[in-house]
Amino acid sequence: MIQVLYTLVFFEMGLILALVFRTPIRKLAVMGLDSSKQGKVPLMAKTVAGTLFVVFVSSLYSVMEIQKRAMETGSVNPTDQVLLANHMLEASLMGTF
C-alpha cells in the first residue's frame, strides 16, 4: 500500500512542477484539469469519493491480511481481534455512504 502512496505523491509533485513552470506540459495539465471540472460532478466531490474509496479498499485489505494470518497460525491473537473489529467497523461505515 505504501507504493501506491509514493506513486500518488510523486504524481502530485510532478503536476505541481508542471503548473509552476512555463512548459508545454503546463498547457496539457491545465487542459486536463479543465476537462475534469466540466463533468456533472465537481472536482472536489470526485476527490473526496476517490479518497474514501482508497481508504475503504485499504481497510478491506487489512481485514483480509488479519484473517489470512489467523488461518496460518490457527489461533487468533487478541490484538488481531481488536484490529479486525476496528477495520470491519471502519469498512462497514464507509461502505454505507
Secondary structure as UniProt FT lines:
FT   HELIX           2..20
FT   HELIX           24..37
FT   HELIX           43..73
FT   HELIX           78..96
//
